[in-house]
């Protein structure tokens, strides 16, 4: 009898209990961060996408099978979950944006709490850190103050109800995993109330005037994106149509129709971009009606928002987010605050009244311009904004950093990818007494926090999730660190 070889032993360990395209009946046990359902075959994890709800029994098809996990797509719901509810949106099964709309809202916030606690404990090894219950959104529908819609010359069919629509034109939302096509929609329930009116008028005008939709393969066609921005507190509405070519006069009749239908329309702009990517930021912006910005308020502050400006998409919960940041920072009148990735300065200005001085750092020139303008319009004279790439700023521009007063409090609000590893090391010599790290990606947040805690004299004092994006798998997390 032959002895089992080490190669055979390794092969046995690498045997996967499922294979690609296999159909399985699975029970959804819980939700992973990012929205996928989690099921198991023995101890093997299967991530089940598209609208999974804990408690469901589903028939699913394996789309990927790896050595440690698999991915699957639901083909049929055999038994609904007891907590499953009907989705309000007619595009729910196609769009993929509000993938938790079939889960009661209270349960959504509970799942976020579980997911973030697990990320901190297992990924970060912060076993003694308590995650606070999720702060829920004040509004669960019509909460977005900005919405981007896509034009496409390839329409995604959603059933017989849209069979009469043209195949070579759509105005709506991209299909998940298929960015060549778009779903032609009449409304979006998380977008501003004016959305159905704008979509109807713009679609009708475009079809009647034979305006072509952009082809993402050939990179031709005229219409690329339709962007709505609304001031929740002011009611100001901006419409931005992004085109491939610079032909602004085409829109004059359209603007007349929109002005008549929308009394709160204060801005119509046409952004022109020849970029291959699906960006809404262009080389040129034509102001065709009104002003090139809208106004919005957060607390006592007023903000100017231009077409390319970043601004939190849920105004009411942005106020709650900033109040949470202010409470965590605990800024005193004798203290200096540094705000990394400050954008248009909203957090900086929210903290300025409590601080001696606030210094914001940002890489986008237009954002710095908006931040300076927002400080001026609010009469704030103790906020300074510095243009620079934070990934290398402290090493390539040491004189600017050296000339600025050192921070007592450091605010960090990076993009989803988190901080550059060198920047994490760069901030430690600053030695602030408190750090507040805000993130929409707790996985990269925890990665950065591990480095700060392991190499600096800091401990995590509080972790607070805040839901700014109901019905989606996205969450903001505010974490406070204090120096020993």
Secondary structure, 3 states (H helix, E strand, C coil): CCCCCHHHHHHHHCCCCCCCCCEEEEECCEECCCCCEEEEECCEEEEEECCCCCCCEEEEEEEEECCCEEEEEEEEEEECCCCECCCCCCCHHHHCCCCCCCECHHHHHHHHHHHHHHHHHHHCCCCCCCEEEEECCCCCCCCCCEEEEEEECCECCCCHHHCCCCCCCEEEEEECCEEEEEEECCCCCCCCCCHHHHHHHHHHHHHHCCCCECECCCCECCEEEEEEEECCCCCCEEEEEEECCCCHHHHHHHHHHHHHHCCCEEEEEEEECCCCCCCCCCCEEEEEEECCEEEEEECCEEEEEECCCCCCCCHHHHHHHHHHHHHHHCCCCCCEEEEECCCCCHHHHHHHCCCCEEEEEECCHHHHHHHHHHHHHCCCCCEEEEECCCCCHHHHCHHHHHHCCCCCEEEECCCCCCCCHHHHHHHHCCCCCEEEEEECCHHHHHHHHHHHHHHCCEEEEEEEEECCCCCCCCCEEEEEEEEC
